[in-house]
């Protein structure tokens, strides 16, 4: 398809850039021998949207994702007979989200994309989390933008349009890059371009994800290097 080239690429992080499932599953399995780390990781992640919905509805005031993750963890531990986990270990386990590994294509693909475009995060993760995760994984962003900047979680329009405002470009010159079609649908409804990234194993190899995406997306790529190829970035 023919598109006006974007000037800014805004990236979802959890699942698109970072392999949260493998990182969390391995961490908890190393701590607690015999635990089903894959199930624990998925259960922890399953509390993410309901927790954000409590903030969006006004039930909770603005709450950083680090703090929401901890609330979800506190509720989850008794379900795995871990209610007696000490406070210090709970704090360290909650910081696993700062230590997420990235998918194998990310480091090279992101470097290629940065050679031509401004590349920023646009994640519901808080700024401290996103910065530490990038340093841990050895990747670089031109800017770290978070829902924390806007005081609203995606898919609130303030987040997507906030990127265009910060970089002083029209919405159609921002491209949302994500492995989640709902994220892209929300961005597209506001005039942003969209790029779907296939992450078939986001929830683990035993639970492959449908990665067909939507034909209405501006681009569909198997990974970051494929997207870089489609956008004409040098190798």
C-alpha positions as CSV (number, residue, x, y, z in Angstrom):
1,X,0.0,0.0,0.0
2,X,1.0,3.6,-0.5
3,X,1.4,5.8,2.5
4,X,2.8,9.2,3.4
5,X,6.0,8.2,5.3
6,X,5.6,8.7,9.1
7,X,8.0,10.9,11.0
8,X,7.5,9.3,14.4
9,X,7.2,5.6,15.3
10,X,5.5,5.0,18.7
11,X,6.0,1.5,20.1
12,X,3.9,-0.5,22.5
13,X,6.3,-2.3,24.8
14,X,4.8,-5.2,26.7
15,X,4.5,-8.0,24.2
16,X,5.6,-5.9,21.2
17,X,9.2,-5.1,22.3
18,X,9.5,-7.1,25.4
19,X,8.9,-10.8,25.8
20,X,7.2,-10.4,29.2
21,X,5.9,-14.0,29.4
22,X,9.2,-15.7,29.2
23,X,10.9,-13.2,31.5
24,X,8.3,-13.5,34.2
25,X,7.8,-17.2,33.9
26,X,11.5,-17.9,34.2
27,X,12.0,-15.5,37.2
28,X,9.2,-17.0,39.3
29,X,10.2,-20.6,38.4
30,X,13.8,-19.9,39.6
31,X,12.5,-18.5,42.9
32,X,9.9,-21.2,43.6
33,X,10.9,-24.7,42.4
34,X,7.9,-26.7,41.1
35,X,5.7,-23.7,40.4
36,X,4.0,-23.4,37.0
37,X,5.8,-20.2,36.0
38,X,4.0,-20.0,32.6
39,X,0.6,-20.0,34.3
40,X,1.8,-17.5,37.0
41,X,3.0,-15.1,34.3
42,X,-0.3,-15.3,32.4
43,X,-2.3,-14.8,35.6
44,X,-0.3,-11.8,36.6
45,X,-0.7,-10.3,33.2
46,X,-4.5,-11.0,33.2
47,X,-4.9,-8.6,36.0
48,X,-3.4,-5.7,34.0
49,X,-6.5,-4.5,32.1
50,X,-9.0,-4.8,35.0
51,X,-6.6,-2.8,37.2
52,X,-6.3,0.0,34.6
53,X,-10.0,0.0,34.2
54,X,-10.3,0.8,37.9
55,X,-8.2,3.9,37.3
56,X,-10.1,4.9,34.1
57,X,-13.4,4.6,35.9
58,X,-12.2,6.8,38.8
59,X,-12.4,4.0,41.4
60,X,-8.7,4.5,41.8
61,X,-6.8,7.8,41.4
62,X,-3.9,7.9,38.9
63,X,-1.7,4.9,39.7
64,X,1.6,3.9,38.1
65,X,1.8,0.5,36.5
66,X,4.5,-0.5,39.0
67,X,2.0,0.0,41.8
68,X,-0.8,-1.7,39.8
69,X,1.5,-4.7,39.2
70,X,2.2,-4.9,42.9
71,X,-1.5,-4.8,43.8
72,X,-2.2,-7.6,41.3
73,X,0.8,-9.6,42.7
74,X,-0.5,-9.3,46.3
75,X,-3.8,-10.7,45.2
76,X,-2.2,-13.5,43.1
77,X,0.3,-14.9,45.6
78,X,-2.3,-16.6,47.9
79,X,-3.7,-18.4,44.9
80,X,-0.3,-20.1,44.5
81,X,0.1,-20.7,48.2
82,X,2.7,-17.9,48.4
83,X,0.9,-15.6,50.9
84,X,3.9,-15.8,53.2
85,X,6.4,-14.4,50.7
86,X,8.5,-11.8,52.5
87,X,8.1,-8.1,51.7
88,X,11.6,-7.7,50.3
89,X,11.1,-10.6,47.9
90,X,7.7,-9.2,46.8
91,X,9.4,-5.9,45.9
92,X,12.1,-7.7,44.0
93,X,9.7,-9.9,42.2
94,X,7.6,-6.9,41.2
95,X,10.6,-5.4,39.6
96,X,10.8,-8.3,37.2
97,X,8.9,-6.0,34.8
98,X,12.0,-3.8,34.8
99,X,14.1,-6.7,33.7
100,X,12.2,-8.0,30.7
101,X,14.1,-9.4,27.8
102,X,13.3,-8.3,24.3
103,X,12.4,-10.4,21.3
104,X,15.5,-11.5,19.3
105,X,14.7,-9.1,16.4
106,X,14.3,-6.0,18.4
107,X,17.9,-4.7,19.0
108,X,18.9,-4.8,15.4
109,X,15.5,-3.8,14.0
110,X,15.0,-0.9,16.3
111,X,18.5,0.4,15.5
112,X,17.6,0.3,11.8
113,X,14.3,2.1,12.4
114,X,16.0,4.8,14.5
115,X,18.3,5.5,11.6
116,X,15.4,7.0,9.7
117,X,12.6,7.7,12.2
118,X,12.1,9.2,15.7
119,X,11.3,6.1,17.8
120,X,9.6,6.5,21.1
121,X,7.8,4.2,23.5
122,X,4.1,4.7,24.0
123,X,3.3,2.3,26.8
124,X,1.1,2.1,29.8
125,X,4.3,1.3,31.7
126,X,5.6,4.1,33.9
127,X,8.7,6.1,32.9
128,X,11.0,4.6,35.4
129,X,10.0,1.0,34.5
130,X,10.4,1.7,30.7
131,X,13.8,3.3,31.2
132,X,15.2,0.6,33.4
133,X,13.8,-2.1,31.1
134,X,15.5,-0.5,28.0
135,X,18.8,-0.3,29.9
136,X,18.5,-3.9,31.0
137,X,17.8,-5.1,27.5
138,X,20.5,-2.9,25.9
139,X,18.2,-1.0,23.6
140,X,17.9,2.7,22.9
141,X,15.0,5.0,22.4
142,X,14.9,8.6,21.1
143,X,12.3,9.3,23.8
144,X,10.5,7.4,26.5
145,X,6.8,8.3,26.5
146,X,4.4,6.7,28.9
147,X,0.7,7.0,29.9
148,X,2.2,8.6,33.0
149,X,3.1,11.7,30.9
150,X,-0.6,12.2,29.9
151,X,-2.3,10.9,33.1
152,X,-4.4,8.6,31.0
153,X,-3.9,5.0,30.0
154,X,-4.2,3.7,26.5
155,X,-6.6,3.6,24.7
156,X,-7.5,7.1,25.9
157,X,-7.1,9.4,22.9
158,X,-4.9,11.7,25.0
159,X,-2.1,9.1,24.7
160,X,-2.0,8.7,21.0
161,X,-2.7,12.3,20.1
162,X,-0.2,13.3,22.8
163,X,2.6,11.8,20.8
164,X,1.7,14.0,17.8
165,X,1.5,17.1,20.1
166,X,4.9,16.5,21.7
167,X,6.7,16.1,18.4
168,X,4.6,18.8,16.7
169,X,3.5,16.7,13.8
170,X,0.0,15.8,12.4
171,X,-1.5,12.6,13.7
172,X,-1.0,10.9,10.3
173,X,2.7,11.3,10.6
174,X,2.8,9.2,13.7
175,X,2.8,5.4,13.3
176,X,1.7,3.2,16.2
177,X,3.7,-0.1,16.3
178,X,2.1,-2.9,18.3
179,X,1.4,-6.6,18.5
180,X,-2.1,-5.9,19.7
181,X,-4.8,-5.1,17.2
182,X,-7.0,-3.3,19.7
183,X,-4.1,-0.8,20.4
184,X,-3.8,-0.2,16.6
185,X,-7.5,0.2,16.1
186,X,-7.6,2.9,18.8
187,X,-4.7,4.7,17.1
188,X,-6.1,4.4,13.6
189,X,-9.5,5.9,14.7
190,X,-7.5,9.0,15.6
191,X,-5.7,9.2,12.3
192,X,-2.4,7.6,13.2
193,X,-0.8,5.1,10.8
194,X,-0.4,1.5,12.2
195,X,2.0,-1.3,12.0
196,X,1.1,-4.8,13.3
197,X,4.0,-6.9,14.6
198,X,3.5,-10.7,14.8
199,X,4.3,-12.1,18.3
200,X,2.8,-15.5,18.0
201,X,4.4,-16.7,21.3
202,X,3.5,-13.6,23.4
203,X,1.6,-15.8,25.9
204,X,4.0,-18.7,25.6
205,X,4.8,-21.3,23.0
206,X,2.0,-23.5,24.4
207,X,-0.6,-20.9,23.8
208,X,0.2,-19.5,20.3
209,X,-1.7,-16.3,19.4
210,X,-3.6,-15.4,16.3
211,X,-1.4,-13.0,14.4
212,X,-3.5,-12.4,11.4
213,X,-4.0,-8.7,12.3
214,X,-6.2,-6.5,10.2
215,X,-5.9,-5.7,6.5
216,X,-6.7,-2.1,7.3
217,X,-3.3,-1.7,9.1
218,X,-0.8,0.5,7.2
219,X,1.8,-2.3,7.6
220,X,2.0,-5.9,8.7
221,X,5.4,-7.3,9.7
222,X,6.7,-10.5,11.2
223,X,9.2,-8.5,13.2
224,X,11.1,-5.2,13.5
225,X,13.6,-6.1,10.7
226,X,10.7,-6.9,8.4
227,X,9.1,-3.5,9.2
228,X,12.4,-1.8,8.7
229,X,12.7,-3.4,5.2
230,X,9.1,-2.3,4.3
231,X,9.9,1.3,5.5
232,X,13.1,1.4,3.4
233,X,15.6,1.5,6.2
234,X,19.2,0.6,5.4
235,X,20.6,-2.8,6.5
